[in-house]
Amino acid sequence: MTIAKIIAKRSASDIIACNVDTPVSQAVAMLAGKKIGALPVLDSGAVAGILSERDVIYRMAEEGASCLNKTVGQIMTSPAVTVEPSTTIDDALALMTRRRFRHFPVIDNGALCAFISIGDLVKSKIDEVEHEAEALRTYIQTG
């Protein structure tokens, strides 16, 4: 199964993102208000990086509250590691595990088309396993 299946019913216009020049304090308010862990960061419409809760916490540990006066572009993780809709869920999970990420921008033909989390991938894997288990039960019962 691929990322395309997870994002099939999503619209790129629903992506919650910020720009490189967004104040960190405003981005933190977005994260908290939407109860999300990360935002794709755009520069002229292209993905420039990702701002995660970890980015903010690490910077606050180093600099204190003054980091809230910086721009997102100054503290984000960059460059962003991205995936494509054709990436398999297993490959995306392996990459997240290896790189210790929890979010990926999904890029299609150079444009941001979705933003996925490890929760999206795990839910998809659970659904797949449950479907396979049901198919096996049915096979056993009718065989």
Rosetta constraint file for C-alpha pairs under 8 A:
AtomPair CA 1 CA 5 HARMONIC 6.99 0.50
AtomPair CA 1 CA 88 HARMONIC 5.70 0.50
AtomPair CA 1 CA 89 HARMONIC 6.10 0.50
AtomPair CA 2 CA 6 HARMONIC 7.35 0.50
AtomPair CA 2 CA 85 HARMONIC 6.58 0.50
AtomPair CA 2 CA 86 HARMONIC 5.61 0.50
AtomPair CA 2 CA 87 HARMONIC 5.47 0.50
AtomPair CA 2 CA 88 HARMONIC 4.06 0.50
AtomPair CA 2 CA 89 HARMONIC 5.27 0.50
AtomPair CA 3 CA 7 HARMONIC 6.41 0.50
AtomPair CA 3 CA 84 HARMONIC 7.28 0.50
AtomPair CA 3 CA 85 HARMONIC 4.81 0.50
AtomPair CA 3 CA 86 HARMONIC 6.20 0.50
AtomPair CA 3 CA 87 HARMONIC 5.80 0.50
AtomPair CA 3 CA 88 HARMONIC 6.03 0.50
AtomPair CA 3 CA 89 HARMONIC 5.90 0.50
AtomPair CA 4 CA 8 HARMONIC 5.72 0.50
AtomPair CA 4 CA 85 HARMONIC 4.39 0.50
AtomPair CA 4 CA 86 HARMONIC 6.18 0.50
AtomPair CA 4 CA 87 HARMONIC 7.90 0.50
AtomPair CA 6 CA 120 HARMONIC 7.39 0.50
AtomPair CA 6 CA 121 HARMONIC 7.90 0.50
AtomPair CA 6 CA 124 HARMONIC 7.18 0.50
AtomPair CA 7 CA 85 HARMONIC 7.94 0.50
AtomPair CA 7 CA 114 HARMONIC 6.75 0.50
AtomPair CA 10 CA 14 HARMONIC 7.33 0.50
AtomPair CA 10 CA 114 HARMONIC 7.33 0.50
AtomPair CA 11 CA 15 HARMONIC 7.46 0.50
AtomPair CA 11 CA 113 HARMONIC 7.30 0.50
AtomPair CA 11 CA 114 HARMONIC 7.37 0.50
AtomPair CA 12 CA 112 HARMONIC 7.09 0.50
AtomPair CA 12 CA 113 HARMONIC 4.79 0.50
AtomPair CA 12 CA 114 HARMONIC 5.66 0.50
AtomPair CA 15 CA 114 HARMONIC 6.50 0.50
AtomPair CA 15 CA 115 HARMONIC 6.72 0.50
AtomPair CA 16 CA 39 HARMONIC 6.58 0.50
AtomPair CA 16 CA 40 HARMONIC 7.61 0.50
AtomPair CA 17 CA 39 HARMONIC 5.16 0.50
AtomPair CA 17 CA 40 HARMONIC 5.10 0.50
AtomPair CA 17 CA 41 HARMONIC 5.98 0.50
AtomPair CA 17 CA 42 HARMONIC 7.19 0.50
AtomPair CA 18 CA 22 HARMONIC 6.30 0.50
AtomPair CA 18 CA 27 HARMONIC 6.97 0.50
AtomPair CA 18 CA 39 HARMONIC 6.68 0.50
AtomPair CA 18 CA 40 HARMONIC 6.57 0.50
AtomPair CA 18 CA 41 HARMONIC 5.10 0.50
AtomPair CA 18 CA 42 HARMONIC 6.18 0.50
AtomPair CA 19 CA 41 HARMONIC 5.19 0.50
AtomPair CA 19 CA 42 HARMONIC 4.64 0.50
AtomPair CA 19 CA 43 HARMONIC 5.87 0.50
AtomPair CA 19 CA 72 HARMONIC 7.26 0.50
AtomPair CA 19 CA 73 HARMONIC 7.66 0.50
AtomPair CA 20 CA 41 HARMONIC 5.96 0.50
AtomPair CA 20 CA 42 HARMONIC 6.04 0.50
AtomPair CA 20 CA 43 HARMONIC 5.84 0.50
AtomPair CA 20 CA 48 HARMONIC 7.49 0.50
AtomPair CA 20 CA 71 HARMONIC 6.54 0.50
AtomPair CA 20 CA 72 HARMONIC 5.20 0.50
AtomPair CA 20 CA 73 HARMONIC 4.18 0.50
AtomPair CA 20 CA 74 HARMONIC 7.79 0.50
AtomPair CA 21 CA 71 HARMONIC 5.22 0.50
AtomPair CA 21 CA 72 HARMONIC 6.13 0.50
AtomPair CA 21 CA 73 HARMONIC 6.17 0.50
AtomPair CA 22 CA 26 HARMONIC 6.74 0.50
AtomPair CA 22 CA 27 HARMONIC 6.75 0.50
AtomPair CA 22 CA 71 HARMONIC 5.45 0.50
AtomPair CA 22 CA 72 HARMONIC 5.63 0.50
AtomPair CA 22 CA 73 HARMONIC 7.76 0.50
AtomPair CA 23 CA 27 HARMONIC 6.46 0.50
AtomPair CA 23 CA 68 HARMONIC 7.02 0.50
AtomPair CA 23 CA 69 HARMONIC 6.29 0.50
AtomPair CA 23 CA 70 HARMONIC 5.85 0.50
AtomPair CA 23 CA 71 HARMONIC 4.37 0.50
AtomPair CA 23 CA 72 HARMONIC 5.90 0.50
AtomPair CA 24 CA 28 HARMONIC 6.06 0.50
AtomPair CA 24 CA 67 HARMONIC 7.23 0.50
AtomPair CA 24 CA 68 HARMONIC 4.89 0.50
AtomPair CA 24 CA 69 HARMONIC 6.32 0.50
AtomPair CA 24 CA 70 HARMONIC 5.80 0.50
AtomPair CA 24 CA 71 HARMONIC 5.29 0.50
AtomPair CA 24 CA 72 HARMONIC 5.12 0.50
AtomPair CA 25 CA 29 HARMONIC 6.32 0.50
AtomPair CA 25 CA 68 HARMONIC 4.77 0.50
AtomPair CA 25 CA 69 HARMONIC 6.61 0.50
AtomPair CA 26 CA 30 HARMONIC 6.33 0.50
AtomPair CA 27 CA 31 HARMONIC 6.25 0.50
AtomPair CA 27 CA 72 HARMONIC 7.36 0.50
AtomPair CA 28 CA 32 HARMONIC 6.15 0.50
AtomPair CA 28 CA 56 HARMONIC 7.97 0.50
AtomPair CA 29 CA 33 HARMONIC 5.75 0.50
AtomPair CA 30 CA 34 HARMONIC 5.95 0.50
AtomPair CA 31 CA 35 HARMONIC 5.69 0.50
AtomPair CA 31 CA 36 HARMONIC 5.11 0.50
AtomPair CA 31 CA 37 HARMONIC 6.22 0.50
AtomPair CA 31 CA 38 HARMONIC 6.74 0.50
AtomPair CA 31 CA 39 HARMONIC 7.52 0.50
AtomPair CA 31 CA 53 HARMONIC 7.91 0.50
AtomPair CA 32 CA 36 HARMONIC 6.69 0.50
AtomPair CA 37 CA 52 HARMONIC 5.77 0.50
AtomPair CA 37 CA 53 HARMONIC 5.64 0.50
AtomPair CA 38 CA 50 HARMONIC 6.80 0.50
AtomPair CA 38 CA 51 HARMONIC 5.47 0.50
AtomPair CA 38 CA 52 HARMONIC 4.05 0.50
AtomPair CA 38 CA 53 HARMONIC 6.27 0.50
AtomPair CA 38 CA 103 HARMONIC 6.95 0.50
AtomPair CA 39 CA 50 HARMONIC 5.72 0.50
AtomPair CA 39 CA 51 HARMONIC 5.26 0.50
AtomPair CA 39 CA 52 HARMONIC 6.42 0.50
AtomPair CA 40 CA 47 HARMONIC 6.67 0.50
AtomPair CA 40 CA 48 HARMONIC 7.84 0.50
AtomPair CA 40 CA 49 HARMONIC 6.19 0.50
AtomPair CA 40 CA 50 HARMONIC 4.56 0.50
AtomPair CA 40 CA 51 HARMONIC 6.41 0.50
AtomPair CA 40 CA 105 HARMONIC 6.58 0.50
AtomPair CA 40 CA 115 HARMONIC 7.35 0.50
AtomPair CA 41 CA 47 HARMONIC 5.79 0.50
AtomPair CA 41 CA 48 HARMONIC 5.59 0.50
AtomPair CA 41 CA 49 HARMONIC 5.05 0.50
AtomPair CA 41 CA 50 HARMONIC 5.21 0.50
AtomPair CA 41 CA 51 HARMONIC 6.58 0.50
AtomPair CA 41 CA 72 HARMONIC 7.67 0.50
AtomPair CA 41 CA 73 HARMONIC 7.72 0.50
AtomPair CA 41 CA 76 HARMONIC 7.79 0.50
AtomPair CA 42 CA 46 HARMONIC 5.23 0.50
AtomPair CA 42 CA 47 HARMONIC 4.57 0.50
AtomPair CA 42 CA 48 HARMONIC 5.26 0.50
AtomPair CA 42 CA 49 HARMONIC 7.09 0.50
AtomPair CA 43 CA 47 HARMONIC 6.35 0.50
AtomPair CA 43 CA 48 HARMONIC 5.75 0.50
AtomPair CA 45 CA 111 HARMONIC 7.96 0.50
AtomPair CA 46 CA 110 HARMONIC 7.83 0.50
AtomPair CA 46 CA 111 HARMONIC 6.68 0.50
AtomPair CA 46 CA 112 HARMONIC 7.18 0.50
AtomPair CA 47 CA 80 HARMONIC 7.20 0.50
AtomPair CA 47 CA 105 HARMONIC 7.83 0.50
AtomPair CA 47 CA 111 HARMONIC 7.96 0.50
AtomPair CA 47 CA 112 HARMONIC 6.89 0.50
AtomPair CA 48 CA 78 HARMONIC 6.49 0.50
AtomPair CA 48 CA 79 HARMONIC 6.18 0.50
AtomPair CA 48 CA 80 HARMONIC 6.53 0.50
AtomPair CA 49 CA 73 HARMONIC 7.89 0.50
AtomPair CA 49 CA 76 HARMONIC 6.06 0.50
AtomPair CA 49 CA 77 HARMONIC 5.45 0.50
AtomPair CA 49 CA 78 HARMONIC 4.44 0.50
AtomPair CA 49 CA 79 HARMONIC 5.16 0.50
AtomPair CA 49 CA 80 HARMONIC 4.40 0.50
AtomPair CA 50 CA 76 HARMONIC 5.60 0.50
AtomPair CA 50 CA 77 HARMONIC 5.30 0.50
AtomPair CA 50 CA 78 HARMONIC 6.69 0.50
AtomPair CA 50 CA 79 HARMONIC 7.97 0.50
AtomPair CA 50 CA 80 HARMONIC 5.95 0.50
AtomPair CA 51 CA 55 HARMONIC 6.21 0.50
AtomPair CA 51 CA 56 HARMONIC 7.69 0.50
AtomPair CA 51 CA 72 HARMONIC 6.98 0.50
AtomPair CA 51 CA 75 HARMONIC 7.53 0.50
AtomPair CA 51 CA 76 HARMONIC 4.72 0.50
AtomPair CA 51 CA 77 HARMONIC 6.22 0.50
AtomPair CA 52 CA 56 HARMONIC 6.73 0.50
AtomPair CA 52 CA 76 HARMONIC 7.46 0.50
AtomPair CA 52 CA 77 HARMONIC 7.91 0.50
AtomPair CA 53 CA 57 HARMONIC 6.20 0.50
AtomPair CA 54 CA 58 HARMONIC 5.93 0.50
AtomPair CA 55 CA 59 HARMONIC 6.15 0.50
AtomPair CA 55 CA 75 HARMONIC 6.55 0.50
AtomPair CA 55 CA 76 HARMONIC 6.28 0.50
AtomPair CA 55 CA 77 HARMONIC 7.02 0.50
AtomPair CA 56 CA 60 HARMONIC 6.01 0.50
AtomPair CA 56 CA 67 HARMONIC 7.96 0.50
AtomPair CA 56 CA 75 HARMONIC 7.38 0.50
AtomPair CA 57 CA 61 HARMONIC 6.11 0.50
AtomPair CA 58 CA 62 HARMONIC 6.41 0.50
AtomPair CA 59 CA 63 HARMONIC 5.91 0.50
AtomPair CA 59 CA 64 HARMONIC 7.29 0.50
AtomPair CA 59 CA 67 HARMONIC 6.51 0.50
AtomPair CA 59 CA 75 HARMONIC 7.13 0.50
AtomPair CA 60 CA 64 HARMONIC 4.36 0.50
AtomPair CA 60 CA 65 HARMONIC 5.87 0.50
AtomPair CA 60 CA 66 HARMONIC 7.71 0.50
AtomPair CA 60 CA 67 HARMONIC 6.14 0.50
AtomPair CA 63 CA 67 HARMONIC 6.12 0.50
AtomPair CA 65 CA 69 HARMONIC 7.93 0.50
AtomPair CA 66 CA 70 HARMONIC 7.45 0.50
AtomPair CA 70 CA 74 HARMONIC 6.49 0.50
AtomPair CA 70 CA 75 HARMONIC 7.73 0.50
AtomPair CA 71 CA 75 HARMONIC 7.18 0.50
AtomPair CA 72 CA 76 HARMONIC 5.73 0.50
AtomPair CA 80 CA 104 HARMONIC 7.85 0.50
AtomPair CA 80 CA 105 HARMONIC 7.62 0.50
AtomPair CA 81 CA 104 HARMONIC 6.68 0.50
AtomPair CA 81 CA 105 HARMONIC 7.47 0.50
AtomPair CA 82 CA 104 HARMONIC 5.50 0.50
AtomPair CA 82 CA 105 HARMONIC 5.13 0.50
AtomPair CA 82 CA 106 HARMONIC 5.82 0.50
AtomPair CA 82 CA 107 HARMONIC 6.59 0.50
AtomPair CA 83 CA 87 HARMONIC 6.24 0.50
AtomPair CA 83 CA 92 HARMONIC 7.27 0.50
AtomPair CA 83 CA 104 HARMONIC 6.63 0.50
AtomPair CA 83 CA 105 HARMONIC 6.53 0.50
AtomPair CA 83 CA 106 HARMONIC 4.99 0.50
AtomPair CA 83 CA 107 HARMONIC 6.17 0.50
AtomPair CA 84 CA 106 HARMONIC 5.24 0.50
AtomPair CA 84 CA 107 HARMONIC 5.14 0.50
AtomPair CA 84 CA 108 HARMONIC 5.88 0.50
AtomPair CA 85 CA 106 HARMONIC 6.51 0.50
AtomPair CA 85 CA 107 HARMONIC 7.21 0.50
AtomPair CA 85 CA 108 HARMONIC 6.69 0.50
AtomPair CA 87 CA 91 HARMONIC 6.58 0.50
AtomPair CA 87 CA 92 HARMONIC 6.66 0.50
AtomPair CA 88 CA 92 HARMONIC 6.26 0.50
AtomPair CA 89 CA 93 HARMONIC 6.07 0.50
AtomPair CA 89 CA 121 HARMONIC 6.31 0.50
AtomPair CA 89 CA 125 HARMONIC 7.79 0.50
AtomPair CA 90 CA 94 HARMONIC 6.11 0.50
AtomPair CA 91 CA 95 HARMONIC 6.14 0.50
AtomPair CA 92 CA 96 HARMONIC 6.13 0.50
AtomPair CA 92 CA 121 HARMONIC 7.94 0.50
AtomPair CA 93 CA 97 HARMONIC 6.11 0.50
AtomPair CA 93 CA 118 HARMONIC 7.22 0.50
AtomPair CA 93 CA 121 HARMONIC 6.95 0.50
AtomPair CA 94 CA 98 HARMONIC 6.02 0.50
AtomPair CA 95 CA 99 HARMONIC 5.92 0.50
AtomPair CA 95 CA 100 HARMONIC 7.97 0.50
AtomPair CA 95 CA 101 HARMONIC 7.96 0.50
AtomPair CA 96 CA 100 HARMONIC 5.40 0.50
AtomPair CA 96 CA 101 HARMONIC 4.78 0.50
AtomPair CA 96 CA 102 HARMONIC 6.18 0.50
AtomPair CA 96 CA 103 HARMONIC 7.76 0.50
AtomPair CA 96 CA 118 HARMONIC 7.56 0.50
AtomPair CA 97 CA 101 HARMONIC 6.81 0.50
AtomPair CA 102 CA 117 HARMONIC 5.58 0.50
AtomPair CA 102 CA 118 HARMONIC 5.14 0.50
AtomPair CA 103 CA 115 HARMONIC 7.07 0.50
AtomPair CA 103 CA 116 HARMONIC 5.62 0.50
AtomPair CA 103 CA 117 HARMONIC 4.34 0.50
AtomPair CA 103 CA 118 HARMONIC 6.25 0.50
AtomPair CA 104 CA 115 HARMONIC 5.76 0.50
AtomPair CA 104 CA 116 HARMONIC 5.39 0.50
AtomPair CA 104 CA 117 HARMONIC 6.45 0.50
AtomPair CA 105 CA 112 HARMONIC 6.60 0.50
AtomPair CA 105 CA 113 HARMONIC 7.77 0.50
AtomPair CA 105 CA 114 HARMONIC 6.06 0.50
AtomPair CA 105 CA 115 HARMONIC 4.47 0.50
AtomPair CA 105 CA 116 HARMONIC 6.47 0.50
AtomPair CA 106 CA 112 HARMONIC 5.85 0.50
AtomPair CA 106 CA 113 HARMONIC 5.74 0.50
AtomPair CA 106 CA 114 HARMONIC 4.97 0.50
AtomPair CA 106 CA 115 HARMONIC 5.68 0.50
AtomPair CA 106 CA 116 HARMONIC 7.19 0.50
AtomPair CA 107 CA 111 HARMONIC 5.25 0.50
AtomPair CA 107 CA 112 HARMONIC 4.63 0.50
AtomPair CA 107 CA 113 HARMONIC 5.72 0.50
AtomPair CA 107 CA 114 HARMONIC 7.25 0.50
AtomPair CA 108 CA 112 HARMONIC 6.47 0.50
AtomPair CA 108 CA 113 HARMONIC 6.20 0.50
AtomPair CA 116 CA 120 HARMONIC 6.20 0.50
AtomPair CA 116 CA 121 HARMONIC 7.73 0.50
AtomPair CA 117 CA 121 HARMONIC 6.73 0.50
AtomPair CA 118 CA 122 HARMONIC 6.09 0.50
AtomPair CA 119 CA 123 HARMONIC 5.98 0.50
AtomPair CA 120 CA 124 HARMONIC 6.27 0.50
AtomPair CA 121 CA 125 HARMONIC 6.30 0.50
AtomPair CA 122 CA 126 HARMONIC 6.16 0.50
AtomPair CA 123 CA 127 HARMONIC 6.14 0.50
AtomPair CA 124 CA 128 HARMONIC 6.18 0.50
AtomPair CA 125 CA 129 HARMONIC 6.19 0.50
AtomPair CA 126 CA 130 HARMONIC 6.11 0.50
AtomPair CA 127 CA 131 HARMONIC 6.11 0.50
AtomPair CA 128 CA 132 HARMONIC 6.21 0.50
AtomPair CA 129 CA 133 HARMONIC 6.08 0.50
AtomPair CA 130 CA 134 HARMONIC 6.15 0.50
AtomPair CA 131 CA 135 HARMONIC 6.21 0.50
AtomPair CA 132 CA 136 HARMONIC 6.21 0.50
AtomPair CA 133 CA 137 HARMONIC 6.20 0.50
AtomPair CA 134 CA 138 HARMONIC 6.14 0.50
AtomPair CA 135 CA 139 HARMONIC 6.10 0.50
AtomPair CA 136 CA 140 HARMONIC 6.07 0.50
AtomPair CA 137 CA 141 HARMONIC 6.06 0.50
AtomPair CA 138 CA 142 HARMONIC 6.11 0.50
AtomPair CA 139 CA 143 HARMONIC 5.72 0.50
